[in-house]
Amino acid sequence: MPRLLVINPNSNTTVTANIDRALAPWRVTGVTIDCMTNDAGPDTISSDEDAQRAGRDVCAIAAKARADAILVACFSDPGVDMLRGQTARPVFGIQECAILTALARAPRYGIIALSERAVPRHRARIEKLGLTERFAGELGLSDYSALAVGQSDAAYAETRTAADRLRDLGAGAVVLGCAGFGPRRAALEADLGMPVIDPVLAGAAIAVGALLG
Amino acid sequence: MPRLLVINPNSNTTVTANIDRALAPWRVTGVTIDCMTNDAGPDTISSDEDAQRAGRDVCAIAAKARADAILVACFSDPGVDMLRGQTARPVFGIQECAILTALARAPRYGIIALSERAVPRHRARIEKLGLTERFAGELGLSDYSALAVGQSDAAYAETRTAADRLRDLGAGAVVLGCAGFGPRRAALEADLGMPVIDPVLAGAAIAVGALLG
């Protein structure tokens, strides 16, 4: 059966465990899904330098892995473009997959990031991907880690407020801008009454689809 | 368990049966997938008028259906925008989903249609979706039906030639512009050595993903 490698570019093993658990429904397809932690990475990826270093780590991990496709599970898509130049296997980034998925749900999408610092980095990727036309905006929370954003009630309250502001800006779907938001996705979608895209699940759907043919 | 309704907007039951069979790997996720034929539709959708009529039929079928999400399985996405205005359920079109999926596979995508007549209609949708920036081009075959394109060796030979021309135009992934191409997707991908996107499978991955949360 085909193997999908999901790489968590940060070193937080609880984040990896949450990703692993969230992907369980996709394992019944017969695709083997392995989740790996970047032990050399920072605890959370917050700066451009973090993302660049993690990107090199991602490439090193992928080079040694037995996998038919690779999903990079950090919203900055670290290493995705570099890795595509190094392997013929399909390589997916969760930011790219999440935005593409949001475009199938609403005329315009908005993004919520862990911090304002992440916004220009994500914006640069959106421009590189040519996906600006239906982009409503991106807002940053007050600097949470990938782990905390899925656990903290304060972060959840900020996320709700940000989602309401994105709706005011025209967003009909909200993209969660970190792999760590997962534990809060369903509650947020129910509270808001509009589609909320978990980037890891969006990436899994597209990656599993590619492996199923 | 959530239910996905897949509507074949044409009246050809063999096309519906092929779609139904191709979606089998997605049923193991627990999502119930029902495939329905538009008995009132034409045998294949080839003109703009065909697409407009089929779009109204699609809305009528969806209005009566017990389903949590709807996938419209004709590459012109007939009725998709109208239906989105009539229901709060997620509505997916296979053209939209196929292009979004191709964007996760290559810098630029190309499309192969059943006939040259379909090209302006598909192009209008790409422009409406704001997905022109990475569009390499679209080429039409010599007017096959949705059924024939999955069976005819002559159609396959033309498809290969068109794919080579799209590669010359810069496409790194080929999108098959009809729900009927499915039986030939895997062979074409192997022959070409580049990703070939079946729009029905692309739609299923995104729709099942939305239902799994």
Chai-1 contact restraints between the chains, C-beta under 6 A:
chainA,res_idxA,chainB,res_idxB,connection_type,confidence,min_distance_angstrom,max_distance_angstrom,comment,restraint_id
A,P25,B,L212,contact,1.0,0.0,6.0,A-B,restraint_1
A,V28,B,V28,contact,1.0,0.0,6.0,A-B,restraint_2
A,V28,B,T29,contact,1.0,0.0,6.0,A-B,restraint_3
A,T29,B,V28,contact,1.0,0.0,6.0,A-B,restraint_4
A,F92,B,A104,contact,1.0,0.0,6.0,A-B,restraint_5
A,E96,B,A104,contact,1.0,0.0,6.0,A-B,restraint_6
A,C97,B,A104,contact,1.0,0.0,6.0,A-B,restraint_7
A,L100,B,L100,contact,1.0,0.0,6.0,A-B,restraint_8
A,L100,B,L103,contact,1.0,0.0,6.0,A-B,restraint_9
A,L100,B,A104,contact,1.0,0.0,6.0,A-B,restraint_10
A,L103,B,L100,contact,1.0,0.0,6.0,A-B,restraint_11
A,A104,B,F92,contact,1.0,0.0,6.0,A-B,restraint_12
A,A104,B,E96,contact,1.0,0.0,6.0,A-B,restraint_13
A,A104,B,C97,contact,1.0,0.0,6.0,A-B,restraint_14
A,A104,B,L100,contact,1.0,0.0,6.0,A-B,restraint_15
A,A104,B,I206,contact,1.0,0.0,6.0,A-B,restraint_16
A,G130,B,E133,contact,1.0,0.0,6.0,A-B,restraint_17
A,G130,B,R134,contact,1.0,0.0,6.0,A-B,restraint_18
A,E133,B,G130,contact,1.0,0.0,6.0,A-B,restraint_19
A,R134,B,G130,contact,1.0,0.0,6.0,A-B,restraint_20
A,A186,B,G213,contact,1.0,0.0,6.0,A-B,restraint_21
A,A205,B,A205,contact,1.0,0.0,6.0,A-B,restraint_22
A,A205,B,G209,contact,1.0,0.0,6.0,A-B,restraint_23
A,I206,B,A104,contact,1.0,0.0,6.0,A-B,restraint_24
A,G209,B,A205,contact,1.0,0.0,6.0,A-B,restraint_25
A,L212,B,P25,contact,1.0,0.0,6.0,A-B,restraint_26
A,G213,B,A186,contact,1.0,0.0,6.0,A-B,restraint_27
